[in-house]
Amino acid sequence: MDKKVQSIKWLYLTVFLLPVLAMAQQKEPKKEKETTIDEVVLVGYTKVSKKDVTNAVSSVKADAIKDMPSTNAAEAIQGRMAGVQVSLSEGSPGADVDIVIRGGNSITGSNAPLYIVDGVQMDNALSILSPKEIESIEVLKDASSTNIYGARGANGVVLITTKGGRKKAKTSINYNGFLGVRKIQNTIDVLDPYQYVLYQYELYNKAGVQTDIDAFKSRYGTYDQLATKYKDIKKRDWQDEVFGREAFNFTHNLSITGGSDNSSFSLSLNNVQEDGIMIGSGFKRNMANFKYDYDLSKKVSLTLNARYSRQTIFGAGTSSTGSQGTNRLRNAVRYQPFEGGSTVNVDDFDPLFANETNLVNPVLLANNEIKENGRNDLMLNGTVDYKISKDFTFRSVIGYVQRDEYVNQFSGPITSLARQNNDQPVVFLSQTQTRRITNTNTLNYKKTFGNHKLDVLVGQEIVKTDGESLAINVKWFPKSISAQEAFANIQVAAPPSGLVQDAPKAGRVPDRLASFFTRANYIYKNKYILTASMRADGSSVFGPGNRWGYFPAASAAWKIGEEKFLKDSQTITDLKLRLGYGLSGNNRIGSFLYDTFFITSSDYGYAFGTNVTPGATTGNIMANKNVKWETATSKNLGLDFGLFKGKVYGTLDLYQTDTKDLLLLAKIPQTSGYEYQYQNSGSTTNKGIEFSVGSAIINNKNFTWKIDANISSNKNTIKSLGNSASASANYYYYPSGWQNNLNDFLVQVGKPVGTYWGYVTAGRYEISDFNYDPATLTYTLKSGIASSAAVANGAKAVQPGDLKLQDLNGDGVIDTKDMTDLGNAQPKFYGGFNQTFRYKNWDMSLLFNFSVGNKVYNANKIEYSTQYLYRDNNMLAEVANRWRWFDDAGNKVNDPTALAALNANTTGWTPPAGAYFLHSYAIEDGSFLRLNNVTIGYSLSKEFTKQLGLTNFRLYFTMNNVLTITGYSGYDPEANTRRNPLTPGVDYAAYPRSRFILSGVDITF
């Protein structure tokens, strides 16, 4: 194991484990308070004492995150729960948050968990919740707990309960607001102006073509002038100009709570205004949530909840999910790093330079690509609880969720899209609405008789989802039009004679789900617990005959700590053994894929007279009437413990999840007339171990010190690929998509999902690898030394200094047969730890998260160190240490002895002139230890706040993304821009991550 992995391990041990071990040796102070682990958690439509839970459940309560200011609820729980990976795909405002529970089960489907907010299903719910309004988050991780939620529960279930008021409580008003600023944390090092022109001199002059030599002189000057002109020239740091602004954030949270003898209410308001560090980017959000509880009688109670969220993300960002052509970050990295070099001012658009280099001034580009991505969310739900008798309770929950999304995107005249359309602006508009109605009815029976305790739940649920989408691409706007004018006046776009606008694309997404479920929990002598559950789901996304799925589960627990031999133990105060087994289902595919539908588009048009008429097609996905439920089978063995009267507590879980009948978008022979088909094809397995531990190391009146930590390890393996694999072997290749036609991932039985597939870097070709002909001044590769020309050099003969790849099969030729497994994105282990301190009126918290052993595919590194088709592109700073062909006088050196002497101190290779391809140079160790958050607060004394008429007054200072210890050379080792389960860990054109410094106030009246 390398030194970086070892250092992270030791730091983890030092900061976390040693204090816990040291505490275990200490005698308990007489005045300390005892710590208890008895909590209530939400599991399967009902609340259960944590001591009676038989399943794998992780929980975060409001107290754990209440003092951590954040605009994103997902950030607040990052690193806090074992087996739960929370990561931001990139650093842009409103960036998507990925939550993966116990590794990904699906291959081409979504691995996102199912979110239940106050009993109602929602998608990506954490993005519309303020951390301040969350009462608790429970994550159900094994099938014995998730199966009760059936459909989509295979990837875990996140249960979120929001705060409400309290009965018999006076009205309380709380304001929490903060002001902060973001700054870019690090940049990519590139060649300085003088290094840049020396590299261009080599490119223009190496081949000895006079037109290229003259072109260089015209643009940059003669070699004798380079040092004088470019060593002291004003450098343009484009990354700083595009991403270097101070991005301010203003966040306000206001809550009003109260209650009477038979009712309670809570009103929460949230406003966020945040600038992005990139020009033109930002984020705005307004949220309101009202919750009301009312006891109609001693037997009937009513809860009403209304939530509305309105948010807008501004800016086109640095890339999209497309290929290299959509990479906007490239312009900030590769644009010439100085003013001049052309007759066109560097701050003006140079069309000739754009065509020759595929680059545009990044500042101009950022101001020519305007994007607004808006989203409105409405959630209404009501709950009726009817206590039929002492033992029977009926509950009915009805919810309505509506999401409206829109995208307005403007591509100005200098963008590549506009230049492809007569240099005229292009506008993309889309609108999507989804509506979901949920009704859940449950009957709960609870009875205690003697040593027996029984809890039985039966229920029925329906989920009805509808929606529409409309997208239109409008071309040929007047060049002088602004983005807002174009959004409001699409009718002014006039196509040239003989051409038509693209036809709008519309769609509907109906989805119906009917479910029946039951759950029984039996406890004997408060020691032995048995839980069994069953759910039946009928989904409309499957064809007739395959719509119903059945998901049974069972789990058991033994409270060893209640046995006589441990009852009076002073060391082991709680000990519980858990065992669970169950099935859960996944139906995350589109509607009506079992039938054939036609779509219209000008892409399939045909000529009619002088015009093009849009045609119709079935698309590229073939219908499949036999698609059925994907099923995950989970086994879990767990141990919960409490030591020293609860001062140390923790959980250990071992699990295995086997997923079969994967809902896989399979590539099929094109002789069928289609390219893909959804199939139940293949299976995966995830095996892992999770360990979490916490301790109230010191807990007295004036000083408390508490630590909570978790560490997890998951191993994912593909067990079968069904009909999707090669006829001769169980594998196929898959493209990450950052470069067209680059199959850089391997999907193979026996290997994990996300295996990188490429060549092994072997350094560079040295002079000793060649025969030299002084008559012709040519180098010819010696016999027996494999040439990488076809792969790395655009089929041109290799020369000294060129990139060398390993000939793994020893056939003397570097080709696709020499590609191999380069590692994968799975960490060996990951987790986080949090320490909180309170000294009198001061408080401090430190939140860390870490990952060890994962590999990152740094696609930026490949692009920014490859010449490919273009000159006049800047390169990574390490290219300055490349193989040299020209001496300090600008003369080309051919003599072997002189050339060897010239390169005695260089280690890099000549940037490849061929197409982009993956080799191990770009696969880096992504291990990191991140100090994610430091918060320091001071609360005024109760006596003083009482005089001011306040209940609480706290000032705080916070820094997010404080420090990252990593050997990764890119912006962020957590970047993941491809967003496909098959292509994880790809860092390509990610929006740089920033450091966030803020201060705020928390006041309660």
Secondary structure, DSSP 8 states (H G I E B T S, - for coil): --HHHHHHHHHHIIIIIHHHHHHHTS---TT--------EEEETTEEEEGGG--S-EEEEEHHHHTTS--S-HHHHHTT-STTEEEEESSSSTT--EEEEESS---SSS----EEEETTEEESSGGGG--GGGEEEEEEE-SHHHHGGG-TTGGG-EEEEEE----TT---EEEEEEEEEEEEE-----B--HHHHHHHHHHHHHTT--HHHHHHHHHHH--HHHHHHHHSSS-B--HHHHHH-S-EEEEEEEEEEEEE-SSEEEEEEEEEEEEE-SSTT-EEEEEEEEEEEEEESSSSEEEEEEEEEEEEEEES--S--SS-GGG-SHHHHHHS-SBS-SSSS-TTS--HHHHHHHS---HHHHHHHEEEEEEEEEEEEEEEEEEE-SSSEEEEEEEEEEEEEEEEEEEE-TTSHHHHTTTT--EEEEEEEEEEEEEEEEEEEEEEEETTEEEEEEEEEEEEEEEEEEEEEEE----TT--HHHHHH-GGG----TT------EEEE--EEEEEEEEEEEEEETTTEEEEEEEEEEEETTS-TTS-EEEEEEEEEEEEGGGSHHHHT-SSEEEEEEEEEEEEEEE--S-TTTTS---EEEEEEEEEETTEEEEEEE--SEE--TT---EEEEEEEEEEEEEETTTTEEEEEEEEEEEEES-EEEEE--GGGS-SEEEEE--EEEEEEEEEEEEEEEEESSSEEEEEEEEEEEEEEEEEE-GGGS-SSSSEEEE--SSSTT---EEEETTS-SSEEEEB-EEEE--GGGEEEETTTTEEEE-TT--B-HHHHSTT----TTBEEE--TT-SSB-SGGG-EEEEES--SEEEEEEEEEEETTEEEEEEEEEEES-EEEEHHHHHTT--TT-SS---BGGGGGS--SB-TTS-B---HHHHHHHTTT----B---S----BGGGEEE--EEEEEEEEEEEE--HHHHHHTT-SEEEEEEEEEEEEEEE---SS-TT---S--TTSTTEESS----EEEEEEEEEEE-
